[in-house]
């Protein structure tokens, strides 16, 4: 009998599309492994995606209690696995009690990324990160992490880099910091004349404000379910730090990355800079200056492309499925 797997994630304005996209990539890995009955519970703003239609799914609003939605979705199903991919800012204060209750009912619990200090209540923590360290006092055997653990929404193969004029700009599924209002003008001021700016408009993002008489060509793209259709002819990229950044690394696209979210990503960005797989900037203005430099330095762009392709692979979903298969073969402990 197939093992029930409930994927619980956040998606919407303010939190973006990354958690849902990553959960869908993990679900595809499970579907290819067979033996899993996969369904989704998504807290946030409803969205229509072709890859989501493949699985039974339900959206509930942010104000709806997540524990109630989980109980309603599981109903009287035979205990299996619940996988969480949640925005840390939206996890309820009493979520530990929710996890304990699920364990008592026989469900195994998995998190993609740590759930704050709740690791003791989880059976497995799958961390798509190269720089993660298990919390002090935690059972290190519960954690799986490393470059090979990334859950990338890719199907096309990487290609060798060559110089060009096309730039891909990613500001996140919701553009939570409003970069679309200011960044186009900065790009138009600094990048080489004749550059083509392919701006991905996220499903929860406001339309970008392009210059009225631009020096560059601005081309908006909406309704994308992945980057595959754009990366085959994109020579450079500028992106905020997030899941899509690692997809750019997989494709070997020379990239400038920055975080508009304060200091929360500083450690990861420092490690990325040290690895030489991308150029790291402090803010959007420095990012544009770095991008202009990159577009005029072929040797630098080629070396970044080669290093980034060496670090990333598309095998994360298969590894995730293997981890859950191993988990189902272990006895279920109702008290953790």
Secondary structure in CASP SS format (residue, H / E / C, confidence):
PFRMAT SS
TARGET T0000
AUTHOR 0000-0000-0000
METHOD secondary structure of the structure
MODEL  1
X C 1.00
X C 1.00
X E 1.00
X E 1.00
X E 1.00
X E 1.00
X E 1.00
X E 1.00
X E 1.00
X E 1.00
X E 1.00
X E 1.00
X C 1.00
X C 1.00
X C 1.00
X E 1.00
X C 1.00
X H 1.00
X H 1.00
X H 1.00
X H 1.00
X H 1.00
X H 1.00
X H 1.00
X H 1.00
X H 1.00
X H 1.00
X H 1.00
X H 1.00
X H 1.00
X H 1.00
X H 1.00
X H 1.00
X C 1.00
X C 1.00
X E 1.00
X E 1.00
X E 1.00
X E 1.00
X E 1.00
X E 1.00
X E 1.00
X E 1.00
X E 1.00
X C 1.00
X C 1.00
X C 1.00
X C 1.00
X C 1.00
X C 1.00
X C 1.00
X C 1.00
X C 1.00
X C 1.00
X C 1.00
X E 1.00
X E 1.00
X E 1.00
X E 1.00
X E 1.00
X C 1.00
X C 1.00
X C 1.00
X C 1.00
X C 1.00
X H 1.00
X H 1.00
X H 1.00
X H 1.00
X H 1.00
X H 1.00
X H 1.00
X H 1.00
X H 1.00
X C 1.00
X C 1.00
X C 1.00
X C 1.00
X C 1.00
X C 1.00
X E 1.00
X E 1.00
X E 1.00
X E 1.00
X E 1.00
X C 1.00
X C 1.00
X H 1.00
X H 1.00
X H 1.00
X C 1.00
X C 1.00
X C 1.00
X C 1.00
X H 1.00
X H 1.00
X H 1.00
X H 1.00
X H 1.00
X H 1.00
X H 1.00
X H 1.00
X H 1.00
X H 1.00
X C 1.00
X C 1.00
X C 1.00
X E 1.00
X E 1.00
X E 1.00
X E 1.00
X E 1.00
X C 1.00
X C 1.00
X C 1.00
X C 1.00
X C 1.00
X C 1.00
X H 1.00
X H 1.00
X H 1.00
X C 1.00
X C 1.00
X E 1.00
X E 1.00
X E 1.00
X E 1.00
X C 1.00
X C 1.00
X C 1.00
X C 1.00
X C 1.00
X C 1.00
X C 1.00
X C 1.00
X C 1.00
X C 1.00
X C 1.00
X C 1.00
X H 1.00
X H 1.00
X H 1.00
X E 1.00
X E 1.00
X E 1.00
X C 1.00
X H 1.00
X H 1.00
X H 1.00
X C 1.00
X C 1.00
X C 1.00
X C 1.00
X C 1.00
X C 1.00
X C 1.00
X C 1.00
X C 1.00
X C 1.00
X C 1.00
X C 1.00
X C 1.00
X C 1.00
X C 1.00
X C 1.00
X E 1.00
X E 1.00
X E 1.00
X E 1.00
X E 1.00
X C 1.00
X C 1.00
X C 1.00
X C 1.00
X C 1.00
X C 1.00
X C 1.00
X C 1.00
X H 1.00
X H 1.00
X H 1.00
X C 1.00
X H 1.00
X H 1.00
X H 1.00
X H 1.00
X H 1.00
X H 1.00
X H 1.00
X H 1.00
X C 1.00
X C 1.00
X C 1.00
X C 1.00
X C 1.00
X E 1.00
X E 1.00
X E 1.00
X E 1.00
X E 1.00
X C 1.00
X C 1.00
X C 1.00
X C 1.00
X C 1.00
X C 1.00
X C 1.00
X C 1.00
X C 1.00
X C 1.00
X C 1.00
X C 1.00
X C 1.00
X C 1.00
X C 1.00
X C 1.00
X E 1.00
X E 1.00
X E 1.00
X E 1.00
X E 1.00
X C 1.00
X C 1.00
X C 1.00
X C 1.00
X C 1.00
X C 1.00
X H 1.00
X H 1.00
X H 1.00
X H 1.00
X C 1.00
X C 1.00
X C 1.00
X C 1.00
X E 1.00
X E 1.00
X E 1.00
X E 1.00
X E 1.00
X C 1.00
X C 1.00
X H 1.00
X H 1.00
X H 1.00
X H 1.00
X H 1.00
X H 1.00
X H 1.00
X H 1.00
X H 1.00
X C 1.00
X C 1.00
X E 1.00
X E 1.00
X E 1.00
X E 1.00
X E 1.00
X C 1.00
X C 1.00
X C 1.00
X C 1.00
X C 1.00
X C 1.00
X C 1.00
X H 1.00
X H 1.00
X H 1.00
X H 1.00
X H 1.00
X H 1.00
X H 1.00
X H 1.00
X H 1.00
X H 1.00
X C 1.00
X C 1.00
X C 1.00
X E 1.00
X E 1.00
X C 1.00
X C 1.00
X C 1.00
X H 1.00
X H 1.00
X H 1.00
X H 1.00
X H 1.00
X H 1.00
X H 1.00
X H 1.00
X H 1.00
X H 1.00
X H 1.00
X H 1.00
X C 1.00
X C 1.00
X H 1.00
X H 1.00
X H 1.00
X H 1.00
X H 1.00
X H 1.00
X H 1.00
X H 1.00
X H 1.00
X H 1.00
X H 1.00
X H 1.00
X H 1.00
X H 1.00
X C 1.00
X C 1.00
X C 1.00
X C 1.00
X H 1.00
X H 1.00
X H 1.00
X H 1.00
X H 1.00
X H 1.00
X H 1.00
X H 1.00
X H 1.00
X H 1.00
X H 1.00
X H 1.00
X H 1.00
X C 1.00
X C 1.00
X C 1.00
X C 1.00
X C 1.00
X C 1.00
X C 1.00
X C 1.00
END
